[in-house]
Amino acid sequence: MLKINLAIKEEKGGKVPQEWIVVGFFAAVTLFIMIGIMFSNNGKLNKQRDEITQKKAEQKKLEAIITQINNLKKQKLNLEKKNKVIDELNRGRQIWPKIMRMLVETKPEQLWIKKIEGSSKQIQLEGSCFSHLNVAQFMENLKSDSMVASVTLNKTISAGVRSTSGGELVNFSLQINLK
């Protein structure tokens, strides 16, 4: 009869089973792969951190430039306002000699201007002459001038005073709107 021993033999001599060597090898390879991935990810992460630091520094530079541009825009607006004021002052300063020249050139003989007041847009004028025709001629002459937008006769009054030439003195008031 044949005897079969089903018990596992213990090996003496400290040999590691071959399965454990294969498992250990795959564990070591997996460990090296994981360490490699970790170093690779750390490298990428450090690269991203460096880029973030550079972008933040660039952002600060650009914010400083934007602040300068905004300050320059404010200065530009301020200077434009001042230039408008200066232009208006110059216009006001230069307009009255032009108005006086216009009145002298358009005034008929035997018409006297007593009072002029107004602004660079509108003038009130009072005067006197010997005839209503002189007032009408003066208004027509003013309307034909390039500076004048419109002329309105406010009033004419016969003063009842006779001149030495026999004509009656007429006082008038005009409103002249300028362009």
C-alpha positions in Angstrom: 0.0 0.0 0.0 1.0 3.4 -0.8 1.2 6.1 1.8 0.6 9.8 0.7 1.7 12.5 3.0 -0.6 15.5 2.6 1.2 17.7 5.2 3.2 20.6 4.1 6.9 20.3 4.6 8.6 23.1 6.3 11.7 24.2 4.6 14.5 24.9 6.7 17.3 27.1 5.5 15.3 30.4 5.3 14.5 30.4 1.6 11.9 32.9 0.6 9.1 31.5 -1.5 9.3 32.5 -5.1 5.8 34.1 -5.0 7.1 36.6 -2.4 10.0 37.6 -4.7 7.6 38.3 -7.6 5.3 40.3 -5.3 8.2 42.2 -3.8 9.6 43.0 -7.2 6.2 44.4 -8.4 5.9 46.3 -5.1 9.3 47.9 -5.6 8.5 48.8 -9.2 5.2 50.3 -8.2 7.0 52.2 -5.4 9.6 53.6 -7.8 6.8 54.6 -10.3 4.9 56.4 -7.5 8.0 58.2 -6.3 8.7 59.2 -9.9 5.2 60.5 -10.4 5.4 62.4 -7.1 8.7 64.1 -8.1 7.2 64.9 -11.5 4.1 66.4 -9.9 6.2 68.4 -7.4 8.3 69.7 -10.3 5.1 70.8 -12.2 3.7 72.2 -9.0 6.8 74.3 -8.4 6.8 75.4 -12.0 3.2 76.6 -11.6 4.0 78.4 -8.3 6.9 80.2 -10.1 4.5 81.2 -12.9 2.0 82.5 -10.4 4.7 84.5 -8.6 5.8 86.0 -12.0 2.2 86.8 -13.0 1.6 88.5 -9.7 4.7 90.6 -10.1 3.6 91.4 -13.6 0.2 92.3 -12.4 1.6 94.7 -9.8 3.7 96.4 -12.6 0.6 96.7 -14.8 -1.5 98.0 -12.0 1.1 100.7 -11.4 1.0 101.6 -15.1 -2.8 101.6 -15.1 -2.8 104.0 -12.1 -0.4 106.3 -14.0 -2.6 106.2 -17.1 -5.7 107.1 -15.0 -3.8 110.0 -13.4 -2.7 111.2 -16.8 -6.3 111.0 -18.0 -7.4 113.1 -15.1 -4.7 115.6 -15.8 -5.7 115.7 -19.4 -9.4 116.4 -18.5 -8.3 119.1 -16.1 -6.1 120.7 -18.7 -8.9 120.5 -21.3 -11.2 122.3 -18.9 -8.6 125.0 -18.3 -8.1 125.4 -22.0 -11.8 125.8 -22.5 -11.8 128.5 -19.9 -8.8 130.2 -21.5 -10.4 130.0 -25.0 -13.6 131.5 -23.6 -11.7 134.3 -22.0 -9.8 134.9 -25.2 -13.0 134.9 -27.2 -14.5 137.3 -24.8 -11.4 139.5 -24.9 -11.2 139.5 -28.7 -14.9 139.8 -29.4 -15.4 143.4 -28.3 -12.9 144.9 -30.7 -14.6 143.0 -33.5 -18.0 144.2 -32.4 -16.8 147.8 -32.3 -15.3 147.5 -35.7 -18.5 146.0 -37.0 -20.6 148.8 -35.5 -18.3 151.5 -37.0 -18.4 149.9 -40.4 -22.2 149.4 -40.5 -23.3 152.7 -38.9 -24.8 155.2 -41.3 -23.9 158.9 -41.0 -26.0 161.0 -38.7 -26.5 158.0 -36.3 -25.0 158.1 -32.8 -24.6 155.1 -30.5 -25.1 156.2 -26.8 -24.9 152.8 -25.0 -23.6 149.3 -25.7 -23.8 146.4 -23.2 -24.1 142.7 -23.4 -22.1 139.5 -23.7 -20.3 137.6 -26.5 -23.6 136.2 -27.6 -26.0 139.1 -27.4 -25.7 143.0 -27.4 -28.1 145.6 -26.3 -27.6 148.9 -28.2 -29.1 152.3 -27.7 -28.6 155.3 -29.9 -30.2 158.3 -31.7 -30.5 159.6 -35.2 -32.5 162.1 -37.3 -34.7 159.6 -39.1 -36.4 156.2 -38.8 -34.8 155.5 -42.2 -31.3 155.7 -40.6 -32.4 153.1 -38.0 -33.7 150.8 -40.7 -30.5 151.3 -42.8 -28.4 150.5 -39.7 -30.4 147.3 -39.0 -30.1 146.1 -42.6 -26.3 146.8 -42.5 -26.0 144.8 -39.3 -28.0 141.9 -40.7 -25.6 141.6 -43.7 -22.5 141.3 -41.4 -21.1 137.8 -40.9 -20.9 138.1 -37.1 -24.6 138.9 -36.7 -27.3 136.1 -36.4 -30.3 138.4 -35.9 -31.2 142.1 -35.2 -34.4 143.0 -33.3 -35.7 146.6 -32.9 -36.9 146.9 -29.3 -38.2 150.5 -29.5 -38.0 153.8 -31.4 -39.1 157.0 -29.8 -39.3 160.4 -31.4 -37.8 162.8 -28.9 -39.6 165.8 -30.0 -36.4 167.7 -30.3 -35.7 169.3 -33.7 -32.2 169.6 -35.0 -30.8 172.7 -36.7 -31.3 171.0 -40.0 -35.0 170.7 -39.3 -35.1 166.9 -38.7 -36.6 165.4 -35.6 -34.4 163.4 -33.2 -35.3 159.6 -32.9 -34.0 157.5 -30.0 -33.9 153.7 -30.6 -33.0 150.5 -28.9 -31.7 147.3 -30.7 -31.0 143.8 -29.6 -28.2 142.1 -31.7 -27.7 138.3 -31.4 -24.2 137.2 -32.5 -23.2 133.9 -34.1 
